[in-house]
Each structure stands twice: as C-alpha cells, then as structure tokens.
Amino acid sequence: MRYSLAILSSAFALAITRVAAEDDSLVQCQSDNPDVAIPACTTLLDGGRADVTVLPRIIAHRAEAFARKYDYSRAIKDYNHAIKLRPGFWIAFNGRGLAHANRLNFELAIKDYDQSIKLHPDNAEAFYRRGLAKFGLCDLDGADADIAKARELDPAIGNAAN
C-alpha cells in the first residue's frame, strides 16, 4: 500500500508540474517580446494538448510575435491557420490585415479589415487601419471616412500616446 501511495503521489506531482509548465508557457506565449512568445506558443502547439477553443488564440499570439519580428509571411500563415480553425475570429483578421498592409498589399489588408468589421462592428482599430490602407491606395475620401468612424468609436485612436 505504501508503495502504491508513493507512485500515485509522484505521478500527481508530475502532473502538477506539467500543468504548471503549460500555464507558464501560456503566459509566455502572450508576451510582448517575440523572442519569448514564439518558442512558448510553439511549445504549446507542438504539445498537442491545447484545447480546441484556445488553439486559434495561441496561433494568433504566435502570428503577432512573428509580425513583431517583421516575419510577415509566417505571421500570415499562422493567421490563416487560426482563421481556418475559427472563421469568426475577428482578431486574426485584424492581425492578418496588418501583416498584409506591412507588406504593402493594401487590397488584401482592406479585405481582412472588412471581414473584421463585419464580425465586430465596434472595432475602432479595424476602421483606423482600413483607413490607413485606403490612404495607401490613394482613396483619400474612404480613408477620411474610416478614420472618422474609428475616432467616433474611440476618440484616442491614432494618438501618439496609444
């Protein structure tokens, strides 16, 4: 009996350690530092244990980290994956739109911002970014309208302090 209790106790301790490590990876995956976030998110994804409801968010966090390292191709690939898993994930459309805009592909950026706005109509950031993308295409009236709408939703958007 004592032997069984010791095995059970060490198995429980191992399980707790594994859960704590996964929790730590999840926190690190959300880091603003891409050199911390990318390996942590990858560890969670490679572990195959991430809940299907959380998986698109983990993928989107890694995509954002790739974008912070100016690796827009990998960011777009991850955003595509997150959107495939959760087609209504407006955050991934926002992120992918920004990655396209940073690659100067304003047409694709606008399509992603359109979808983000369709899914989340109060999304000031998507209106603002879509306005900037329209500016990149010399659609000044469209840019002004989107930026005005963004500022109507969030008066502080686009200010240097943000």
C-alpha positions as CSV (number, residue, x, y, z in Angstrom):
1,M,0.0,0.0,0.0
2,R,2.8,2.4,0.9
3,Y,4.5,1.6,-2.5
4,S,1.2,2.4,-4.4
5,L,0.8,5.6,-2.5
6,A,4.3,6.7,-3.3
7,I,3.8,6.0,-7.0
8,L,0.5,7.8,-7.0
9,S,2.0,10.7,-5.2
10,S,4.9,11.1,-7.6
11,A,2.5,10.7,-10.6
12,F,0.4,13.5,-9.1
13,A,3.4,15.7,-8.6
14,L,4.5,15.1,-12.2
15,A,1.0,16.0,-13.4
16,I,1.0,19.2,-11.4
17,T,4.5,20.1,-12.7
18,R,3.3,19.5,-16.3
19,V,0.2,21.7,-15.8
20,A,2.4,24.5,-14.2
21,A,4.8,24.3,-17.1
22,E,1.9,24.6,-19.6
23,D,0.4,27.6,-17.6
24,D,3.9,29.2,-17.7
25,S,4.1,28.6,-21.5
26,L,0.7,30.2,-21.9
27,V,1.7,33.3,-20.0
28,Q,5.0,33.5,-22.0
29,C,3.0,32.9,-25.3
30,Q,1.2,36.2,-24.6
31,S,4.5,38.1,-24.0
32,D,5.1,41.3,-26.0
33,N,8.7,40.0,-26.5
34,P,8.6,37.9,-29.7
35,D,11.7,36.0,-28.6
36,V,9.8,34.8,-25.6
37,A,6.4,34.4,-27.2
38,I,7.3,32.4,-30.3
39,P,9.0,29.5,-28.6
40,A,6.4,29.4,-25.8
41,C,3.5,29.4,-28.3
42,T,5.3,26.8,-30.4
43,T,5.8,24.6,-27.3
44,L,2.1,24.7,-26.6
45,L,1.2,24.0,-30.3
46,D,3.7,21.1,-30.6
47,G,2.5,19.6,-27.3
48,G,-0.9,18.8,-29.0
49,R,-2.7,19.3,-25.7
50,A,-4.1,22.8,-26.3
51,D,-7.9,22.9,-26.0
52,V,-9.5,23.4,-29.4
53,T,-11.2,26.6,-28.1
54,V,-7.9,28.1,-27.1
55,L,-5.8,26.9,-30.1
56,P,-6.7,29.7,-32.5
57,R,-5.8,32.3,-29.9
58,I,-2.4,30.6,-29.3
59,I,-1.8,30.6,-33.0
60,A,-2.8,34.2,-33.3
61,H,-0.4,35.1,-30.4
62,R,2.5,33.4,-32.3
63,A,1.4,35.2,-35.5
64,E,1.6,38.6,-33.8
65,A,5.0,37.7,-32.4
66,F,6.2,36.8,-35.9
67,A,4.8,40.1,-37.2
68,R,6.8,42.0,-34.4
69,K,9.9,40.4,-35.9
70,Y,8.9,41.6,-39.4
71,D,8.3,38.0,-40.5
72,Y,5.0,38.7,-42.2
73,S,5.0,35.5,-44.3
74,R,5.0,33.3,-41.2
75,A,2.5,35.7,-39.4
76,I,0.1,35.4,-42.3
77,K,0.5,31.6,-42.4
78,D,-0.4,31.4,-38.7
79,Y,-3.3,33.9,-39.1
80,N,-4.6,31.8,-42.0
81,H,-4.5,28.7,-39.7
82,A,-6.3,30.5,-36.9
83,I,-9.0,31.7,-39.2
84,K,-9.4,28.2,-40.7
85,L,-9.9,26.9,-37.2
86,R,-12.3,29.7,-36.2
87,P,-13.7,31.5,-39.2
88,G,-15.4,34.2,-37.0
89,F,-12.1,35.1,-35.2
90,W,-12.1,38.9,-35.9
91,I,-8.8,39.4,-34.1
92,A,-7.0,37.1,-36.6
93,F,-8.5,39.1,-39.5
94,N,-7.2,42.3,-37.8
95,G,-3.7,40.9,-37.4
96,R,-3.6,39.4,-40.9
97,G,-4.8,42.7,-42.3
98,L,-1.9,44.5,-40.6
99,A,0.6,41.9,-41.9
100,H,-0.7,42.4,-45.4
101,A,-0.5,46.2,-45.0
102,N,3.1,46.0,-43.8
103,R,3.9,44.1,-47.0
104,L,2.2,47.0,-48.8
105,N,-0.6,44.7,-50.1
106,F,-3.3,47.1,-49.2
107,E,-6.0,45.4,-51.2
108,L,-5.8,42.2,-49.1
109,A,-5.4,44.3,-45.9
110,I,-8.7,46.1,-46.7
111,K,-10.5,42.7,-47.3
112,D,-9.3,41.5,-43.9
113,Y,-10.4,44.7,-42.2
114,D,-13.7,44.5,-44.0
115,Q,-14.2,41.0,-42.5
116,S,-13.1,42.1,-39.1
117,I,-15.5,45.0,-39.1
118,K,-18.3,42.7,-40.3
119,L,-17.6,40.3,-37.4
120,H,-17.0,43.1,-34.8
121,P,-18.7,46.4,-36.0
122,D,-17.4,48.4,-33.0
123,N,-13.8,47.6,-33.8
124,A,-12.2,51.1,-33.9
125,E,-8.8,49.6,-34.7
126,A,-10.0,47.9,-37.8
127,F,-11.7,51.1,-39.1
128,Y,-8.5,53.0,-38.4
129,R,-6.2,50.5,-40.0
130,R,-8.5,50.1,-43.0
131,G,-8.4,53.9,-43.3
132,L,-4.6,53.8,-43.4
133,A,-4.7,51.1,-46.1
134,K,-7.1,53.1,-48.2
135,F,-4.7,56.0,-47.8
136,G,-2.0,53.7,-49.2
137,L,-4.2,53.2,-52.3
138,C,-4.8,57.0,-52.6
139,D,-8.5,56.6,-51.6
140,L,-8.5,59.7,-49.6
141,D,-12.3,60.0,-49.1
142,G,-12.5,56.4,-48.0
143,A,-9.5,56.9,-45.7
144,D,-11.0,60.0,-44.1
145,A,-14.4,58.3,-43.6
146,D,-12.8,55.2,-41.9
147,I,-10.6,57.2,-39.7
148,A,-13.5,59.5,-38.7
149,K,-15.5,56.4,-37.8
150,A,-12.6,55.0,-35.8
151,R,-12.4,58.2,-33.8
152,E,-16.1,58.2,-33.3
153,L,-15.7,54.7,-31.7
154,D,-12.5,55.5,-29.9
155,P,-11.5,59.2,-29.7
156,A,-8.0,58.3,-28.6
157,I,-7.2,56.1,-31.5
158,G,-4.2,57.1,-33.6
159,N,-2.8,59.4,-30.9
160,A,0.9,59.1,-30.2
161,A,0.3,58.1,-26.6
162,N,-1.6,54.9,-27.7
